[in-house]
Amino acid sequence: MAVGVENWPKIYPIAGVKLGVAAAGVKYANRNDVVLVEVAEGSQVAGVFTQNAFCAAPVTLAKESLAIEDMSKRSVRYFLVNSGNANACTGQAGIAAAKQTMQTVADCTGVIPQAVLPFSTGVIGELLPADKISAAIPEAINSLCEQNWLEAAKTIMTTDTRPKGASIRVEVDGQVFHVTGIAKGSGMIRPNMATMLGYVATDLKISREVLQNLSAYAANKSFNRITIDGDTSTNDACMLVATGLSSAPALTDSDGAYFERVRDAIVQVYQSLSQQIVRDGEGATKFVTVNVAGGVNNDECLQVAYSVAHSPLVKTALFASDPNWGRIVAAIGYAGIPDLDDTKVKVSLDDVAIVTDGGRASSYTEEAGQEVFNKEAFSINIHLGRGAAQETIWTSDLSHQYVTINAEYRT
């Protein structure tokens, strides 16, 4: 189950990026579960990772490789991704297993192991079957091509019901560049990354420092603004690659009109991918935008937004299409905002006012609220009446199917 119609977009291949897939039998026989992404020599790579203290072995190794300052040892050439096993909470044995697969790619391609970044997604607490993955790497190498974005998106799926991709072509002063990405994620989704993997690439030439700034900014405007169930995973990663093979001008400064155009293009792809994750949330039937304005600062806007989005009572009301707006008000009230004046708080569903002056809006009718809640997608708009800050997050409902999926995940 997912919200909206599945719509795989037109994909613009990225010069300097090739993707290959293979079946290793990590969890299921006869299903592709390994992706190898090759990036051109000289590409810049940046990323953001989970903030869970139990970060998985591949996350630890990928972060270590990206932190190397010696560029002769830091040039990233491959991403190796597997589904079906998270290789998380597996100790030194998990580190050794991930390194084995990195070494296999290195041996097959002639790069150093540090040039291979590993990524895993699946069940936590089970050791990565390194031998199976290593055996499948030649098949993945043989299938490398620039057009394999859809196959790669399908291969990294776990409880996802649909592949997730986004791609745009941008023209600036007669010069063209592209931004294309894929992601996976459906459950264990919460800000500060989640059980999601994302891979976005552009053919622009972007300096290392600027790319890292763009990576962090785009993640904060997208993947760090979604929540399905409030759980932060052990394996989250979102990588941004710049191959530099476009004829468009290089980006070396984090300011100016050109920087803003590039930044907005990258954010557009990130937000599309992150919103596709929410729409495909485990058992999701609703896609809800929570807008909070009028805060003293952004943090308290987010505090209120997540209080509403994480409330089991709000989420089950969404699933039931029940405009029980009192649950929304209660979640705002217990969000922990100091000295919140309830008489200044305003709440609406789309453009239907439900709360003003500390009570039910005089214009509100149950029929109007029901009409909004019957929609697959709508917004909850909250104004705190305290300042000028504002934030937006995206969330889903909590359905019977969510419980079923997660109760039966390992069976």
DRENPA-381195 format. One record per residue (C-alpha): residue number from 1; y, x, z; residue in three letters. Coordinates in pm, whole numbers, plus 50000, padded with zeros to 5 digits. Each point is the difference from the previous one (the first is absolute). Layout:
BEGIN
n = NUM&Y = Y&X = X&Z = Z&res = ALA
...
# end
This chain:
BEGIN
n = 1&Y = 50000&X = 50000&Z = 50000&res = MET
n = 2&Y = 50349&X = 50125&Z = 49918&res = ALA
n = 3&Y = 50347&X = 49855&Z = 49951&res = VAL
n = 4&Y = 50115&X = 49952&Z = 49644&res = GLY
n = 5&Y = 49840&X = 50072&Z = 49666&res = VAL
n = 6&Y = 49848&X = 50341&Z = 49935&res = GLU
n = 7&Y = 50218&X = 50176&Z = 49746&res = ASN
n = 8&Y = 49916&X = 50358&Z = 49907&res = TRP
n = 9&Y = 50324&X = 50140&Z = 49856&res = PRO
n = 10&Y = 50073&X = 50196&Z = 49687&res = LYS
n = 11&Y = 49937&X = 50359&Z = 50100&res = ILE
n = 12&Y = 50203&X = 50292&Z = 49870&res = TYR
n = 13&Y = 49780&X = 50312&Z = 50019&res = PRO
n = 14&Y = 50168&X = 50297&Z = 50163&res = ILE
n = 15&Y = 49999&X = 50324&Z = 49801&res = ALA
n = 16&Y = 49824&X = 50258&Z = 50213&res = GLY
n = 17&Y = 49785&X = 49755&Z = 50200&res = VAL
n = 18&Y = 49636&X = 49926&Z = 49919&res = LYS
n = 19&Y = 49755&X = 49789&Z = 50197&res = LEU
n = 20&Y = 49622&X = 50003&Z = 50005&res = GLY
n = 21&Y = 49746&X = 49781&Z = 50180&res = VAL
n = 22&Y = 49637&X = 50035&Z = 50101&res = ALA
n = 23&Y = 49723&X = 49828&Z = 50196&res = ALA
n = 24&Y = 49874&X = 50200&Z = 50299&res = ALA
n = 25&Y = 49818&X = 49723&Z = 50188&res = GLY
n = 26&Y = 50210&X = 50052&Z = 50313&res = VAL
n = 27&Y = 49943&X = 49643&Z = 50119&res = LYS
n = 28&Y = 49869&X = 49805&Z = 49703&res = TYR
n = 29&Y = 49778&X = 50105&Z = 49713&res = ALA
n = 30&Y = 50125&X = 49974&Z = 49642&res = ASN
n = 31&Y = 50367&X = 49959&Z = 50093&res = ARG
n = 32&Y = 50279&X = 50245&Z = 49928&res = ASN
n = 33&Y = 50122&X = 50139&Z = 50332&res = ASP
n = 34&Y = 50151&X = 50339&Z = 49917&res = VAL
n = 35&Y = 50336&X = 50063&Z = 49830&res = VAL
n = 36&Y = 50127&X = 50338&Z = 49888&res = LEU
n = 37&Y = 50368&X = 50026&Z = 49910&res = VAL
n = 38&Y = 50111&X = 50308&Z = 49809&res = GLU
n = 39&Y = 50370&X = 50093&Z = 49999&res = VAL
n = 40&Y = 50151&X = 50255&Z = 49765&res = ALA
n = 41&Y = 50063&X = 50351&Z = 50119&res = GLU
n = 42&Y = 50353&X = 50029&Z = 50135&res = GLY
n = 43&Y = 50017&X = 49640&Z = 50121&res = SER
n = 44&Y = 50170&X = 49928&Z = 50330&res = GLN
n = 45&Y = 49809&X = 49791&Z = 50257&res = VAL
n = 46&Y = 50126&X = 49828&Z = 50316&res = ALA
n = 47&Y = 49853&X = 49740&Z = 50231&res = GLY
n = 48&Y = 50000&X = 49801&Z = 50320&res = VAL
n = 49&Y = 49701&X = 49947&Z = 50227&res = PHE
n = 50&Y = 49869&X = 49788&Z = 50286&res = THR
n = 51&Y = 50155&X = 50040&Z = 50345&res = GLN
n = 52&Y = 49672&X = 49905&Z = 50168&res = ASN
n = 53&Y = 49899&X = 50277&Z = 50247&res = ALA
n = 54&Y = 49640&X = 49971&Z = 49876&res = PHE
n = 55&Y = 50099&X = 50101&Z = 49649&res = CYS
n = 56&Y = 49703&X = 50053&Z = 49770&res = ALA
n = 57&Y = 49871&X = 50340&Z = 49892&res = ALA
n = 58&Y = 50137&X = 49965&Z = 49644&res = PRO
n = 59&Y = 50345&X = 49914&Z = 50136&res = VAL
n = 60&Y = 49998&X = 50312&Z = 50216&res = THR
n = 61&Y = 49902&X = 50220&Z = 49708&res = LEU
n = 62&Y = 50243&X = 49843&Z = 49753&res = ALA
n = 63&Y = 50289&X = 50041&Z = 50242&res = LYS
n = 64&Y = 49905&X = 50364&Z = 50062&res = GLU
n = 65&Y = 49997&X = 50077&Z = 49628&res = SER
n = 66&Y = 50337&X = 49835&Z = 49942&res = LEU
n = 67&Y = 50149&X = 50196&Z = 50290&res = ALA
n = 68&Y = 49915&X = 50340&Z = 49844&res = ILE
n = 69&Y = 50322&X = 50179&Z = 49907&res = GLU
n = 70&Y = 49835&X = 50264&Z = 49780&res = ASP
n = 71&Y = 50025&X = 49827&Z = 49663&res = MET
n = 72&Y = 49717&X = 50211&Z = 49857&res = SER
n = 73&Y = 49773&X = 49823&Z = 50250&res = LYS
n = 74&Y = 50177&X = 49665&Z = 50002&res = ARG
n = 75&Y = 49997&X = 49889&Z = 49636&res = SER
n = 76&Y = 49817&X = 49665&Z = 50016&res = VAL
n = 77&Y = 49788&X = 49933&Z = 49693&res = ARG
n = 78&Y = 49753&X = 49729&Z = 50105&res = TYR
n = 79&Y = 49964&X = 49696&Z = 50224&res = PHE
n = 80&Y = 49639&X = 49919&Z = 50093&res = LEU
n = 81&Y = 49961&X = 49644&Z = 50126&res = VAL
n = 82&Y = 49694&X = 49813&Z = 50121&res = ASN
n = 83&Y = 49948&X = 49644&Z = 50115&res = SER
n = 84&Y = 49722&X = 49873&Z = 50224&res = GLY
n = 85&Y = 50043&X = 50258&Z = 50277&res = ASN
n = 86&Y = 50315&X = 50093&Z = 50196&res = ALA
n = 87&Y = 49872&X = 50330&Z = 50142&res = ASN
n = 88&Y = 50209&X = 49920&Z = 50308&res = ALA
n = 89&Y = 49911&X = 50082&Z = 50362&res = CYS
n = 90&Y = 49733&X = 50237&Z = 49870&res = THR
n = 91&Y = 50121&X = 50321&Z = 50166&res = GLY
n = 92&Y = 49942&X = 50344&Z = 49853&res = GLN
n = 93&Y = 49704&X = 49873&Z = 49801&res = ALA
n = 94&Y = 50238&X = 49769&Z = 49814&res = GLY
n = 95&Y = 50238&X = 50287&Z = 49929&res = ILE
n = 96&Y = 49711&X = 50207&Z = 49865&res = ALA
n = 97&Y = 49878&X = 49712&Z = 49781&res = ALA
n = 98&Y = 50345&X = 49947&Z = 49847&res = ALA
n = 99&Y = 50037&X = 50374&Z = 49940&res = LYS
n = 100&Y = 49665&X = 50002&Z = 49822&res = GLN
n = 101&Y = 50122&X = 49743&Z = 49750&res = THR
n = 102&Y = 50329&X = 50189&Z = 49954&res = MET
n = 103&Y = 49804&X = 50317&Z = 49929&res = GLN
n = 104&Y = 49786&X = 49820&Z = 49743&res = THR
n = 105&Y = 50308&X = 49888&Z = 49807&res = VAL
n = 106&Y = 50140&X = 50353&Z = 50026&res = ALA
n = 107&Y = 49678&X = 50152&Z = 49868&res = ASP
n = 108&Y = 49988&X = 49754&Z = 49708&res = CYS
n = 109&Y = 50363&X = 50039&Z = 49897&res = THR
n = 110&Y = 50092&X = 50358&Z = 50089&res = GLY
n = 111&Y = 50268&X = 49918&Z = 50258&res = VAL
n = 112&Y = 50015&X = 50102&Z = 50364&res = ILE
n = 113&Y = 49870&X = 49746&Z = 50257&res = PRO
n = 114&Y = 50350&X = 49948&Z = 50144&res = GLN
n = 115&Y = 50104&X = 49863&Z = 49659&res = ALA
n = 116&Y = 49768&X = 49702&Z = 50060&res = VAL
n = 117&Y = 50122&X = 49728&Z = 50236&res = LEU
n = 118&Y = 49726&X = 49772&Z = 50141&res = PRO
n = 119&Y = 50040&X = 49629&Z = 50081&res = PHE
n = 120&Y = 49746&X = 49753&Z = 50138&res = SER
n = 121&Y = 49991&X = 49630&Z = 50080&res = THR
n = 122&Y = 49725&X = 49784&Z = 50150&res = GLY
n = 123&Y = 49809&X = 49973&Z = 50326&res = VAL
n = 124&Y = 50128&X = 50210&Z = 50291&res = ILE
n = 125&Y = 49761&X = 50219&Z = 50201&res = GLY
n = 126&Y = 49746&X = 50085&Z = 49733&res = GLU
n = 127&Y = 49971&X = 50353&Z = 49861&res = LEU
n = 128&Y = 50100&X = 50043&Z = 49636&res = LEU
n = 129&Y = 49692&X = 50041&Z = 49775&res = PRO
n = 130&Y = 50138&X = 50319&Z = 49847&res = ALA
n = 131&Y = 49690&X = 50076&Z = 49794&res = ASP
n = 132&Y = 50019&X = 49665&Z = 49821&res = LYS
n = 133&Y = 50369&X = 50040&Z = 49923&res = ILE
n = 134&Y = 49960&X = 50360&Z = 49886&res = SER
n = 135&Y = 49723&X = 49894&Z = 49764&res = ALA
n = 136&Y = 50228&X = 49739&Z = 49841&res = ALA
n = 137&Y = 50298&X = 50231&Z = 49942&res = ILE
n = 138&Y = 49886&X = 50126&Z = 49655&res = PRO
n = 139&Y = 49981&X = 49638&Z = 49882&res = GLU
n = 140&Y = 50354&X = 49938&Z = 50126&res = ALA
n = 141&Y = 50125&X = 50311&Z = 49824&res = ILE
n = 142&Y = 49839&X = 49894&Z = 49673&res = ASN
n = 143&Y = 50175&X = 49664&Z = 50013&res = SER
n = 144&Y = 50352&X = 50137&Z = 50062&res = LEU
n = 145&Y = 50262&X = 49834&Z = 49777&res = CYS
n = 146&Y = 50358&X = 49875&Z = 50020&res = GLU
n = 147&Y = 49900&X = 49635&Z = 49949&res = GLN
n = 148&Y = 49763&X = 49963&Z = 50296&res = ASN
n = 149&Y = 50245&X = 49840&Z = 50245&res = TRP
n = 150&Y = 49821&X = 49663&Z = 50011&res = LEU
n = 151&Y = 49656&X = 50154&Z = 50049&res = GLU
n = 152&Y = 50136&X = 50221&Z = 50276&res = ALA
n = 153&Y = 50166&X = 49702&Z = 50171&res = ALA
n = 154&Y = 49670&X = 49811&Z = 49995&res = LYS
n = 155&Y = 49806&X = 50297&Z = 50130&res = THR
n = 156&Y = 50205&X = 50046&Z = 50320&res = ILE
n = 157&Y = 49967&X = 49633&Z = 50100&res = MET
n = 158&Y = 49813&X = 49910&Z = 50321&res = THR
n = 159&Y = 50062&X = 49644&Z = 50125&res = THR
n = 160&Y = 50266&X = 49957&Z = 49729&res = ASP
n = 161&Y = 49938&X = 49710&Z = 49763&res = THR
n = 162&Y = 50213&X = 50139&Z = 49718&res = ARG
n = 163&Y = 50127&X = 50336&Z = 49874&res = PRO
n = 164&Y = 50364&X = 50083&Z = 50068&res = LYS
n = 165&Y = 50227&X = 50175&Z = 49752&res = GLY
n = 166&Y = 50364&X = 50024&Z = 49900&res = ALA
n = 167&Y = 50179&X = 50181&Z = 49720&res = SER
n = 168&Y = 50352&X = 50015&Z = 49856&res = ILE
n = 169&Y = 50183&X = 50170&Z = 49715&res = ARG
n = 170&Y = 50356&X = 50106&Z = 50076&res = VAL
n = 171&Y = 50268&X = 50106&Z = 49754&res = GLU
n = 172&Y = 50306&X = 50191&Z = 50120&res = VAL
n = 173&Y = 50259&X = 50117&Z = 49746&res = ASP
n = 174&Y = 49744&X = 49990&Z = 49722&res = GLY
n = 175&Y = 49739&X = 50196&Z = 50195&res = GLN
n = 176&Y = 49678&X = 49833&Z = 50114&res = VAL
n = 177&Y = 49779&X = 50055&Z = 50302&res = PHE
n = 178&Y = 49712&X = 49801&Z = 50148&res = HIS
n = 179&Y = 49870&X = 49916&Z = 50346&res = VAL
n = 180&Y = 49642&X = 49875&Z = 50041&res = THR
n = 181&Y = 49784&X = 49944&Z = 50306&res = GLY
n = 182&Y = 49688&X = 49845&Z = 50148&res = ILE
n = 183&Y = 49909&X = 49907&Z = 50355&res = ALA
n = 184&Y = 49724&X = 49848&Z = 50208&res = LYS
n = 185&Y = 50026&X = 49802&Z = 50318&res = GLY
n = 186&Y = 49907&X = 49660&Z = 50136&res = SER
n = 187&Y = 49938&X = 50020&Z = 50374&res = GLY
n = 188&Y = 50087&X = 50228&Z = 50292&res = MET
n = 189&Y = 50353&X = 49994&Z = 49863&res = ILE
n = 190&Y = 50298&X = 50073&Z = 50221&res = ARG
n = 191&Y = 50320&X = 50202&Z = 49965&res = PRO
n = 192&Y = 50001&X = 50379&Z = 50028&res = ASN
n = 193&Y = 49744&X = 49982&Z = 49723&res = MET
n = 194&Y = 49672&X = 49813&Z = 50021&res = ALA
n = 195&Y = 49647&X = 49984&Z = 49851&res = THR
n = 196&Y = 50161&X = 50060&Z = 49674&res = MET
n = 197&Y = 50001&X = 50274&Z = 49745&res = LEU
n = 198&Y = 50276&X = 50027&Z = 49744&res = GLY
n = 199&Y = 50049&X = 50236&Z = 49707&res = TYR
n = 200&Y = 50328&X = 49990&Z = 49809&res = VAL
n = 201&Y = 50105&X = 50240&Z = 49725&res = ALA
n = 202&Y = 50301&X = 50059&Z = 49779&res = THR
n = 203&Y = 50045&X = 50229&Z = 49703&res = ASP
n = 204&Y = 50344&X = 50105&Z = 50125&res = LEU
n = 205&Y = 50066&X = 50352&Z = 50123&res = LYS
n = 206&Y = 50100&X = 49967&Z = 50366&res = ILE
n = 207&Y = 50052&X = 50280&Z = 50249&res = SER
n = 208&Y = 49762&X = 50024&Z = 50295&res = ARG
n = 209&Y = 50260&X = 49913&Z = 50264&res = GLU
n = 210&Y = 50138&X = 49703&Z = 49809&res = VAL
n = 211&Y = 49649&X = 49870&Z = 49928&res = LEU
n = 212&Y = 49910&X = 50008&Z = 50369&res = GLN
n = 213&Y = 50320&X = 49811&Z = 50081&res = ASN
n = 214&Y = 49917&X = 49742&Z = 49735&res = LEU
n = 215&Y = 49643&X = 49967&Z = 50128&res = SER
n = 216&Y = 50112&X = 49930&Z = 50357&res = ALA
n = 217&Y = 50280&X = 49765&Z = 49894&res = TYR
n = 218&Y = 49783&X = 49796&Z = 49764&res = ALA
n = 219&Y = 49721&X = 49968&Z = 50258&res = ALA
n = 220&Y = 50247&X = 49876&Z = 50261&res = ASN
n = 221&Y = 50126&X = 49735&Z = 49759&res = LYS
n = 222&Y = 49650&X = 49883&Z = 49906&res = SER
n = 223&Y = 49673&X = 50105&Z = 50164&res = PHE
n = 224&Y = 50173&X = 50034&Z = 50337&res = ASN
n = 225&Y = 50136&X = 49648&Z = 49969&res = ARG
n = 226&Y = 49673&X = 49809&Z = 49962&res = ILE
n = 227&Y = 49755&X = 49865&Z = 50254&res = THR
n = 228&Y = 49689&X = 49790&Z = 49972&res = ILE
n = 229&Y = 49828&X = 50034&Z = 50336&res = ASP
n = 230&Y = 50199&X = 50255&Z = 50202&res = GLY
n = 231&Y = 49730&X = 50268&Z = 49983&res = ASP
n = 232&Y = 50100&X = 50354&Z = 49897&res = THR
n = 233&Y = 49714&X = 50183&Z = 49832&res = SER
n = 234&Y = 49875&X = 50356&Z = 50028&res = THR
n = 235&Y = 50008&X = 50079&Z = 49628&res = ASN
n = 236&Y = 50330&X = 49888&Z = 49853&res = ASP
n = 237&Y = 50162&X = 50212&Z = 49734&res = ALA
n = 238&Y = 50249&X = 49944&Z = 49722&res = CYS
n = 239&Y = 50056&X = 50284&Z = 49755&res = MET
n = 240&Y = 50288&X = 50050&Z = 49756&res = LEU
n = 241&Y = 49963&X = 50235&Z = 49703&res = VAL
n = 242&Y = 50265&X = 50130&Z = 49761&res = ALA
n = 243&Y = 49852&X = 50176&Z = 49698&res = THR
n = 244&Y = 50329&X = 50104&Z = 49837&res = GLY
n = 245&Y = 49877&X = 49927&Z = 49646&res = LEU
n = 246&Y = 50264&X = 49741&Z = 49909&res = SER
n = 247&Y = 50300&X = 50101&Z = 49789&res = SER
n = 248&Y = 50229&X = 49825&Z = 50251&res = ALA
n = 249&Y = 50226&X = 50225&Z = 50210&res = PRO
n = 250&Y = 49852&X = 50166&Z = 50308&res = ALA
n = 251&Y = 50090&X = 49854&Z = 50339&res = LEU
n = 252&Y = 50103&X = 50268&Z = 50250&res = THR
n = 253&Y = 50248&X = 49821&Z = 50228&res = ASP
n = 254&Y = 49957&X = 49708&Z = 50239&res = SER
n = 255&Y = 50327&X = 49834&Z = 49906&res = ASP
n = 256&Y = 50189&X = 49864&Z = 49704&res = GLY
n = 257&Y = 49943&X = 49717&Z = 49753&res = ALA
n = 258&Y = 49702&X = 50166&Z = 49832&res = TYR
n = 259&Y = 49824&X = 50054&Z = 50332&res = PHE
n = 260&Y = 50058&X = 49636&Z = 50092&res = GLU
n = 261&Y = 49855&X = 49881&Z = 49666&res = ARG
n = 262&Y = 49688&X = 50211&Z = 50049&res = VAL
n = 263&Y = 49970&X = 49898&Z = 50365&res = ARG
n = 264&Y = 50028&X = 49631&Z = 49914&res = ASP
n = 265&Y = 49730&X = 50032&Z = 49731&res = ALA
n = 266&Y = 49759&X = 50167&Z = 50240&res = ILE
n = 267&Y = 50074&X = 49745&Z = 50274&res = VAL
n = 268&Y = 49936&X = 49720&Z = 49749&res = GLN
n = 269&Y = 49648&X = 50129&Z = 49934&res = VAL
n = 270&Y = 49932&X = 50062&Z = 50371&res = TYR
n = 271&Y = 50116&X = 49651&Z = 50094&res = GLN
n = 272&Y = 49793&X = 49838&Z = 49728&res = SER
n = 273&Y = 49687&X = 50180&Z = 50121&res = LEU
n = 274&Y = 50066&X = 49924&Z = 50367&res = SER
n = 275&Y = 50066&X = 49632&Z = 49933&res = GLN
n = 276&Y = 49680&X = 49980&Z = 49795&res = GLN
n = 277&Y = 49817&X = 50126&Z = 50309&res = ILE
n = 278&Y = 50145&X = 49717&Z = 50211&res = VAL
n = 279&Y = 49918&X = 49742&Z = 49734&res = ARG
n = 280&Y = 49642&X = 50129&Z = 50007&res = ASP
n = 281&Y = 49982&X = 50009&Z = 50380&res = GLY
n = 282&Y = 49653&X = 49923&Z = 50129&res = GLU
n = 283&Y = 49972&X = 49622&Z = 49981&res = GLY
n = 284&Y = 50370&X = 49959&Z = 49916&res = ALA
n = 285&Y = 50126&X = 49666&Z = 49871&res = THR
n = 286&Y = 50372&X = 50059&Z = 50065&res = LYS
n = 287&Y = 50249&X = 50272&Z = 49907&res = PHE
n = 288&Y = 50293&X = 49988&Z = 50241&res = VAL
n = 289&Y = 50323&X = 50197&Z = 49995&res = THR
n = 290&Y = 50160&X = 50041&Z = 50343&res = VAL
n = 291&Y = 50372&X = 50077&Z = 49976&res = ASN
n = 292&Y = 50184&X = 50093&Z = 50318&res = VAL
n = 293&Y = 50377&X = 50052&Z = 49987&res = ALA
n = 294&Y = 50279&X = 50019&Z = 50256&res = GLY
n = 295&Y = 49839&X = 50269&Z = 50212&res = GLY
n = 296&Y = 50182&X = 50272&Z = 50192&res = VAL
n = 297&Y = 49783&X = 50255&Z = 49817&res = ASN
n = 298&Y = 49707&X = 50010&Z = 49759&res = ASN
n = 299&Y = 49746&X = 50064&Z = 50275&res = ASP
n = 300&Y = 50067&X = 49671&Z = 50177&res = GLU
n = 301&Y = 49987&X = 49814&Z = 49670&res = CYS
n = 302&Y = 49655&X = 50149&Z = 49939&res = LEU
n = 303&Y = 49900&X = 49923&Z = 50359&res = GLN
n = 304&Y = 50071&X = 49631&Z = 49947&res = VAL
n = 305&Y = 49844&X = 49994&Z = 49653&res = ALA
n = 306&Y = 49673&X = 50149&Z = 50120&res = TYR
n = 307&Y = 49994&X = 49778&Z = 50307&res = SER
n = 308&Y = 50000&X = 49700&Z = 49768&res = VAL
n = 309&Y = 49764&X = 50152&Z = 49742&res = ALA
n = 310&Y = 49743&X = 50113&Z = 50259&res = HIS
n = 311&Y = 49992&X = 49677&Z = 50201&res = SER
n = 312&Y = 49651&X = 49847&Z = 49968&res = PRO
n = 313&Y = 50155&X = 49658&Z = 50058&res = LEU
n = 314&Y = 50251&X = 50045&Z = 49720&res = VAL
n = 315&Y = 49736&X = 50140&Z = 49765&res = LYS
n = 316&Y = 49755&X = 49717&Z = 50064&res = THR
n = 317&Y = 50279&X = 49745&Z = 49950&res = ALA
n = 318&Y = 50067&X = 50165&Z = 49664&res = LEU
n = 319&Y = 49633&X = 49964&Z = 49909&res = PHE
n = 320&Y = 50002&X = 49634&Z = 50102&res = ALA
n = 321&Y = 50324&X = 49934&Z = 49807&res = SER
n = 322&Y = 50129&X = 49861&Z = 50330&res = ASP
n = 323&Y = 50380&X = 50037&Z = 50042&res = PRO
n = 324&Y = 49966&X = 50053&Z = 50373&res = ASN
n = 325&Y = 50330&X = 50188&Z = 50014&res = TRP
n = 326&Y = 49996&X = 50019&Z = 50380&res = GLY
n = 327&Y = 49749&X = 50285&Z = 49966&res = ARG
n = 328&Y = 50252&X = 50197&Z = 49793&res = ILE
n = 329&Y = 50273&X = 49946&Z = 50259&res = VAL
n = 330&Y = 49768&X = 50104&Z = 50282&res = ALA
n = 331&Y = 49911&X = 50323&Z = 49819&res = ALA
n = 332&Y = 50369&X = 50080&Z = 49954&res = ILE
n = 333&Y = 50058&X = 49936&Z = 50368&res = GLY
n = 334&Y = 49728&X = 50233&Z = 50125&res = TYR
n = 335&Y = 50078&X = 50279&Z = 49754&res = ALA
n = 336&Y = 50176&X = 50187&Z = 50281&res = GLY
n = 337&Y = 50357&X = 50001&Z = 49867&res = ILE
n = 338&Y = 50229&X = 50061&Z = 50300&res = PRO
n = 339&Y = 50260&X = 49732&Z = 50076&res = ASP
n = 340&Y = 49910&X = 49791&Z = 49697&res = LEU
n = 341&Y = 50229&X = 49696&Z = 49988&res = ASP
n = 342&Y = 49781&X = 49718&Z = 49871&res = ASP
n = 343&Y = 50305&X = 49787&Z = 49915&res = THR
n = 344&Y = 50094&X = 50250&Z = 49729&res = LYS
n = 345&Y = 49655&X = 50021&Z = 49840&res = VAL
n = 346&Y = 49945&X = 49819&Z = 49672&res = LYS
n = 347&Y = 49664&X = 49944&Z = 49833&res = VAL
n = 348&Y = 49914&X = 49851&Z = 49664&res = SER
n = 349&Y = 49696&X = 49952&Z = 49777&res = LEU
n = 350&Y = 50120&X = 50096&Z = 49653&res = ASP
n = 351&Y = 50328&X = 49805&Z = 49996&res = ASP
n = 352&Y = 49888&X = 49736&Z = 50252&res = VAL
n = 353&Y = 50181&X = 50053&Z = 50332&res = ALA
n = 354&Y = 49777&X = 49948&Z = 50300&res = ILE
n = 355&Y = 50191&X = 50156&Z = 50294&res = VAL
n = 356&Y = 50374&X = 50024&Z = 50071&res = THR
n = 357&Y = 50208&X = 50011&Z = 50320&res = ASP
n = 358&Y = 49695&X = 50056&Z = 50218&res = GLY
n = 359&Y = 49807&X = 49695&Z = 49883&res = GLY
n = 360&Y = 49856&X = 49809&Z = 49708&res = ARG
n = 361&Y = 50240&X = 49976&Z = 49707&res = ALA
n = 362&Y = 50142&X = 49648&Z = 49967&res = SER
n = 363&Y = 49921&X = 50000&Z = 49628&res = SER
n = 364&Y = 49635&X = 50098&Z = 50046&res = TYR
n = 365&Y = 49720&X = 49758&Z = 49915&res = THR
n = 366&Y = 49627&X = 50047&Z = 50035&res = GLU
n = 367&Y = 49962&X = 49905&Z = 49636&res = GLU
n = 368&Y = 50230&X = 50282&Z = 49889&res = ALA
n = 369&Y = 49816&X = 50254&Z = 50216&res = GLY
n = 370&Y = 49666&X = 49877&Z = 49869&res = GLN
n = 371&Y = 50115&X = 50040&Z = 49641&res = GLU
n = 372&Y = 50071&X = 50369&Z = 50061&res = VAL
n = 373&Y = 49678&X = 50066&Z = 50194&res = PHE
n = 374&Y = 49798&X = 49845&Z = 49718&res = ASN
n = 375&Y = 50109&X = 50284&Z = 49770&res = LYS
n = 376&Y = 49786&X = 50308&Z = 49941&res = GLU
n = 377&Y = 50305&X = 50222&Z = 50039&res = ALA
n = 378&Y = 50319&X = 49944&Z = 50200&res = PHE
n = 379&Y = 50238&X = 50172&Z = 50240&res = SER
n = 380&Y = 50077&X = 49978&Z = 50370&res = ILE
n = 381&Y = 50367&X = 50090&Z = 50043&res = ASN
n = 382&Y = 50134&X = 50097&Z = 50343&res = ILE
n = 383&Y = 50359&X = 50088&Z = 50093&res = HIS
n = 384&Y = 50047&X = 50146&Z = 50347&res = LEU
n = 385&Y = 50379&X = 49974&Z = 50010&res = GLY
n = 386&Y = 50040&X = 50342&Z = 50160&res = ARG
n = 387&Y = 50103&X = 50246&Z = 49728&res = GLY
n = 388&Y = 49977&X = 50101&Z = 49634&res = ALA
n = 389&Y = 49651&X = 50157&Z = 49977&res = ALA
n = 390&Y = 49725&X = 49833&Z = 49796&res = GLN
n = 391&Y = 49636&X = 50064&Z = 49907&res = GLU
n = 392&Y = 49726&X = 49835&Z = 49795&res = THR
n = 393&Y = 49624&X = 50012&Z = 50042&res = ILE
n = 394&Y = 49713&X = 49825&Z = 49822&res = TRP
n = 395&Y = 49697&X = 49842&Z = 50164&res = THR
n = 396&Y = 49719&X = 49749&Z = 49954&res = SER
n = 397&Y = 49824&X = 49728&Z = 50196&res = ASP
n = 398&Y = 49685&X = 50022&Z = 50214&res = LEU
n = 399&Y = 49710&X = 49800&Z = 49862&res = SER
n = 400&Y = 49637&X = 49923&Z = 50079&res = HIS
n = 401&Y = 49905&X = 50236&Z = 49719&res = GLN
n = 402&Y = 50177&X = 50293&Z = 50168&res = TYR
n = 403&Y = 49768&X = 49963&Z = 50298&res = VAL
n = 404&Y = 49696&X = 49964&Z = 49776&res = THR
n = 405&Y = 50084&X = 50308&Z = 49794&res = ILE
n = 406&Y = 50052&X = 50222&Z = 50302&res = ASN
n = 407&Y = 49705&X = 49860&Z = 50194&res = ALA
n = 408&Y = 49769&X = 50075&Z = 49708&res = GLU
n = 409&Y = 50166&X = 50322&Z = 49875&res = TYR
n = 410&Y = 49708&X = 50230&Z = 50086&res = ARG
n = 411&Y = 49718&X = 49763&Z = 49910&res = THR
# end
